[in-house]
Amino acid sequence: MVVLARLIMIAVIAFGFALIFKKETRDGLLAYAKTNKGIKVIGSARIVMGAVLLMASAQSRLPGLVTVFGIILIIAGIVALVIKKEAINSMAGWWESKPESSQKLMGLIPIIFAAIILLGL
């Protein structure tokens, strides 16, 4: 399970770099996040990633850290699934209103979190 968790975190880091360097990826993600299908997919993906981290935590170098991030991801996934679409559209609109240099920072968020988790796995 640790190998699967590592592969997922490497993919998340790669996705973060795509958000930084490819404007089309950023714009596509924001547009997709506003759709009903996008909300369900993103929320479900967070729950699955959190579950994988929880299952891998017992075999990891820092089980407490991996467990905390797994729980955070599961909670974030549940929140994404139950939050109103208007709130998600508002958050996406807030990101879109920022200058491009600030939007690129959005890619640093998954890179930092995934790198920390990867070090704990």
Backbone as CSV, one residue per row, in Angstrom:
resi,resn,N_x,N_y,N_z,CA_x,CA_y,CA_z,C_x,C_y,C_z
1,MET,0.823,-1.194,0.000,0.000,0.000,0.000,0.873,1.266,0.000
2,VAL,2.051,1.155,0.631,2.959,2.305,0.670,3.406,2.672,-0.744
3,VAL,3.649,1.672,-1.574,4.074,1.936,-2.951,2.976,2.686,-3.703
4,LEU,1.739,2.265,-3.543,0.615,2.946,-4.188,0.508,4.387,-3.684
5,ALA,0.650,4.585,-2.385,0.580,5.934,-1.820,1.707,6.808,-2.373
6,ARG,2.903,6.248,-2.498,4.023,7.008,-3.068,3.752,7.390,-4.515
7,LEU,3.225,6.456,-5.286,2.909,6.750,-6.690,1.857,7.857,-6.798
8,ILE,0.861,7.805,-5.943,-0.176,8.838,-5.953,0.432,10.197,-5.605
9,MET,1.295,10.240,-4.608,1.912,11.514,-4.214,2.831,12.053,-5.313
10,ILE,3.533,11.174,-6.015,4.359,11.607,-7.143,3.467,12.199,-8.244
11,ALA,2.321,11.566,-8.490,1.380,12.089,-9.483,0.827,13.446,-9.047
12,VAL,0.570,13.615,-7.754,0.066,14.893,-7.243,1.129,15.985,-7.427
13,ILE,2.389,15.648,-7.181,3.474,16.614,-7.383,3.559,17.000,-8.860
14,ALA,3.478,16.023,-9.740,3.514,16.310,-11.182,2.337,17.196,-11.578
15,PHE,1.176,16.927,-11.025,-0.005,17.748,-11.305,0.212,19.178,-10.814
16,GLY,0.829,19.330,-9.649,1.126,20.660,-9.131,2.034,21.446,-10.063
17,PHE,3.057,20.767,-10.606,3.935,21.449,-11.562,3.177,21.822,-12.840
18,ALA,2.248,20.973,-13.258,1.433,21.303,-14.434,0.585,22.542,-14.155
19,LEU,0.077,22.672,-12.936,-0.706,23.858,-12.583,0.151,25.122,-12.623
20,ILE,1.407,24.990,-12.255,2.297,26.154,-12.252,2.671,26.566,-13.670
21,PHE,3.030,25.596,-14.492,3.622,25.914,-15.785,2.654,25.910,-16.966
22,LYS,1.442,25.388,-16.782,0.491,25.329,-17.907,-0.799,26.044,-17.527
23,LYS,-0.987,27.211,-18.107,-2.190,28.005,-17.841,-3.450,27.243,-18.240
24,GLU,-3.371,26.472,-19.326,-4.550,25.711,-19.775,-4.982,24.700,-18.708
25,THR,-4.022,24.090,-18.032,-4.344,23.122,-16.983,-5.049,23.817,-15.826
26,ARG,-4.521,24.979,-15.428,-5.142,25.751,-14.344,-6.566,26.150,-14.700
27,ASP,-6.722,26.710,-15.891,-8.053,27.144,-16.323,-9.014,25.971,-16.443
28,GLY,-8.512,24.855,-16.962,-9.344,23.659,-17.106,-9.790,23.111,-15.767
29,LEU,-8.877,23.107,-14.791,-9.229,22.613,-13.462,-10.293,23.497,-12.816
30,LEU,-10.120,24.804,-12.912,-11.112,25.702,-12.324,-12.474,25.552,-12.988
31,ALA,-12.479,25.408,-14.299,-13.750,25.222,-15.008,-14.384,23.883,-14.626
32,TYR,-13.569,22.840,-14.549,-14.075,21.503,-14.197,-14.588,21.471,-12.757
33,ALA,-13.898,22.183,-11.869,-14.299,22.191,-10.461,-15.663,22.839,-10.257
34,LYS,-16.100,23.638,-11.207,-17.402,24.306,-11.095,-18.559,23.418,-11.532
35,THR,-18.280,22.309,-12.214,-19.350,21.438,-12.695,-19.753,20.440,-11.611
36,ASN,-20.968,19.924,-11.710,-21.423,18.916,-10.745,-20.540,17.674,-10.796
37,LYS,-20.205,17.234,-12.005,-19.353,16.059,-12.155,-17.972,16.324,-11.558
38,GLY,-17.427,17.499,-11.812,-16.115,17.856,-11.282,-16.087,17.852,-9.761
39,ILE,-17.145,18.387,-9.165,-17.240,18.413,-7.703,-17.227,16.989,-7.158
40,LYS,-18.002,16.108,-7.784,-18.067,14.716,-7.316,-16.752,13.989,-7.528
41,VAL,-16.112,14.193,-8.672,-14.845,13.514,-8.958,-13.751,13.998,-8.013
42,ILE,-13.644,15.295,-7.826,-12.605,15.847,-6.952,-12.831,15.405,-5.507
43,GLY,-14.065,15.476,-5.042,-14.367,15.022,-3.685,-14.079,13.548,-3.493
44,SER,-14.483,12.739,-4.460,-14.242,11.295,-4.375,-12.755,10.971,-4.434
45,ALA,-12.012,11.686,-5.274,-10.570,11.458,-5.374,-9.883,11.773,-4.055
46,ARG,-10.308,12.826,-3.401,-9.727,13.162,-2.099,-10.005,12.067,-1.075
47,ILE,-11.222,11.555,-1.074,-11.570,10.491,-0.133,-10.734,9.246,-0.399
48,VAL,-10.584,8.871,-1.655,-9.792,7.687,-2.014,-8.325,7.890,-1.620
49,MET,-7.769,9.075,-1.928,-6.367,9.334,-1.558,-6.191,9.286,-0.041
50,GLY,-7.146,9.839,0.687,-7.083,9.787,2.143,-7.149,8.366,2.670
51,ALA,-8.009,7.554,2.076,-8.121,6.151,2.502,-6.829,5.388,2.216
52,VAL,-6.222,5.631,1.066,-4.958,4.980,0.739,-3.883,5.386,1.747
53,LEU,-3.839,6.666,2.095,-2.862,7.113,3.081,-3.103,6.465,4.443
54,LEU,-4.367,6.360,4.842,-4.663,5.720,6.122,-4.233,4.254,6.123
55,MET,-4.466,3.566,5.017,-4.056,2.160,4.941,-2.542,2.008,4.904
56,ALA,-1.855,2.988,4.321,-0.396,2.913,4.217,0.299,3.435,5.465
57,SER,-0.409,4.141,6.313,0.240,4.810,7.441,0.944,3.843,8.397
58,ALA,0.383,2.678,8.622,0.990,1.720,9.558,2.356,1.243,9.075
59,GLN,2.578,1.239,7.773,3.841,0.756,7.215,4.795,1.895,6.878
60,SER,4.414,3.133,7.182,5.220,4.287,6.782,6.248,4.645,7.848
61,ARG,7.171,5.549,7.466,8.203,6.005,8.406,7.628,6.902,9.492
62,LEU,6.646,7.716,9.135,6.008,8.636,10.082,4.499,8.397,10.076
63,PRO,4.061,7.337,10.754,2.644,6.972,10.676,1.690,8.058,11.174
64,GLY,2.085,8.810,12.184,1.216,9.874,12.690,0.973,10.949,11.649
65,LEU,2.028,11.370,10.981,1.926,12.392,9.943,1.056,11.910,8.789
66,VAL,1.298,10.710,8.330,0.543,10.165,7.200,-0.932,9.992,7.586
67,THR,-1.183,9.570,8.814,-2.558,9.416,9.289,-3.278,10.764,9.322
68,VAL,-2.618,11.789,9.832,-3.232,13.119,9.907,-3.586,13.623,8.508
69,PHE,-2.653,13.493,7.555,-2.942,13.947,6.200,-4.045,13.100,5.553
70,GLY,-4.083,11.805,5.864,-5.159,10.960,5.345,-6.517,11.408,5.856
71,ILE,-6.586,11.715,7.134,-7.842,12.179,7.725,-8.242,13.535,7.129
72,ILE,-7.263,14.434,6.974,-7.546,15.741,6.382,-8.098,15.577,4.971
73,LEU,-7.508,14.676,4.177,-7.992,14.462,2.811,-9.410,13.893,2.792
74,ILE,-9.691,12.977,3.689,-11.042,12.407,3.741,-12.054,13.488,4.122
75,ILE,-11.718,14.297,5.117,-12.619,15.381,5.517,-12.808,16.374,4.373
76,ALA,-11.705,16.721,3.686,-11.796,17.651,2.550,-12.677,17.077,1.444
77,GLY,-12.578,15.769,1.220,-13.419,15.128,0.202,-14.887,15.155,0.575
78,ILE,-15.176,14.885,1.835,-16.570,14.912,2.294,-17.126,16.328,2.201
79,VAL,-16.330,17.304,2.626,-16.765,18.702,2.551,-17.032,19.092,1.101
80,ALA,-16.141,18.679,0.194,-16.334,19.010,-1.226,-17.635,18.417,-1.758
81,LEU,-18.027,17.267,-1.248,-19.246,16.622,-1.730,-20.520,17.224,-1.139
82,VAL,-20.418,17.832,0.048,-21.635,18.340,0.685,-21.769,19.861,0.613
83,ILE,-20.684,20.549,0.269,-20.747,22.013,0.197,-21.614,22.431,-0.994
84,LYS,-22.236,23.562,-0.877,-23.099,24.050,-1.954,-22.260,24.467,-3.155
85,LYS,-22.822,24.254,-4.322,-22.124,24.576,-5.566,-21.793,26.064,-5.645
86,GLU,-22.648,26.901,-5.093,-22.397,28.338,-5.125,-21.114,28.693,-4.382
87,ALA,-20.850,27.991,-3.273,-19.632,28.254,-2.505,-18.393,27.838,-3.300
88,ILE,-18.494,26.723,-4.002,-17.370,26.269,-4.829,-17.144,27.237,-5.978
89,ASN,-18.222,27.677,-6.610,-18.095,28.665,-7.685,-17.485,29.968,-7.174
90,SER,-17.839,30.341,-5.961,-17.289,31.554,-5.362,-15.780,31.412,-5.139
91,MET,-15.356,30.254,-4.622,-13.921,30.015,-4.402,-13.167,29.988,-5.726
92,ALA,-13.728,29.322,-6.724,-13.081,29.269,-8.041,-13.016,30.657,-8.655
93,GLY,-14.078,31.433,-8.508,-14.083,32.804,-9.015,-13.040,33.668,-8.324
94,TRP,-12.843,33.423,-7.030,-11.823,34.160,-6.288,-10.440,33.881,-6.868
95,TRP,-10.144,32.573,-7.138,-8.849,32.218,-7.740,-8.706,32.847,-9.122
96,GLU,-9.775,32.813,-9.899,-9.723,33.360,-11.262,-9.500,34.869,-11.269
97,SER,-9.950,35.545,-10.227,-9.801,36.995,-10.172,-8.385,37.427,-9.811
98,LYS,-7.569,36.512,-9.351,-6.198,36.828,-8.965,-5.306,36.950,-10.189
99,PRO,-4.217,37.721,-10.083,-3.270,37.789,-11.200,-2.632,36.420,-11.462
100,GLU,-2.127,36.241,-12.659,-1.584,34.939,-13.048,-0.461,34.479,-12.119
101,SER,0.354,35.405,-11.659,1.444,35.024,-10.754,0.894,34.431,-9.454
102,SER,-0.198,34.960,-8.964,-0.824,34.406,-7.762,-1.508,33.082,-8.050
103,GLN,-2.082,32.947,-9.241,-2.729,31.686,-9.609,-1.718,30.550,-9.657
104,LYS,-0.487,30.870,-10.045,0.537,29.835,-10.107,0.836,29.261,-8.725
105,LEU,0.619,30.057,-7.698,0.831,29.571,-6.333,-0.100,28.414,-5.997
106,MET,-1.237,28.335,-6.700,-2.168,27.237,-6.481,-1.471,25.898,-6.715
107,GLY,-0.504,25.876,-7.633,0.232,24.643,-7.909,1.193,24.262,-6.805
108,LEU,1.630,25.240,-6.023,2.540,24.933,-4.918,1.852,24.171,-3.791
109,ILE,0.572,24.376,-3.633,-0.158,23.734,-2.536,-0.073,22.213,-2.635
110,PRO,-0.466,21.588,-3.760,-0.336,20.125,-3.819,1.116,19.657,-3.792
111,ILE,2.033,20.453,-4.357,3.445,20.053,-4.349,3.960,19.976,-2.920
112,ILE,3.690,20.988,-2.122,4.185,21.022,-0.743,3.581,19.896,0.085
113,PHE,2.252,19.765,0.019,1.599,18.716,0.811,2.045,17.324,0.388
114,ALA,2.101,17.074,-0.908,2.506,15.751,-1.390,3.962,15.464,-1.053
115,ALA,4.831,16.474,-1.104,6.240,16.263,-0.759,6.382,15.919,0.722
116,ILE,5.633,16.608,1.591,5.678,16.298,3.015,5.186,14.868,3.274
117,ILE,4.090,14.511,2.627,3.556,13.152,2.798,4.557,12.131,2.261
118,LEU,5.143,12.414,1.103,6.106,11.497,0.506,7.293,11.268,1.436
119,LEU,7.739,12.305,2.113,8.841,12.140,3.072,8.427,11.254,4.250
120,GLY,7.154,11.295,4.597,6.668,10.467,5.708,6.376,9.033,5.325
121,LEU,6.250,8.772,4.030,5.925,7.399,3.607,7.158,6.557,3.639
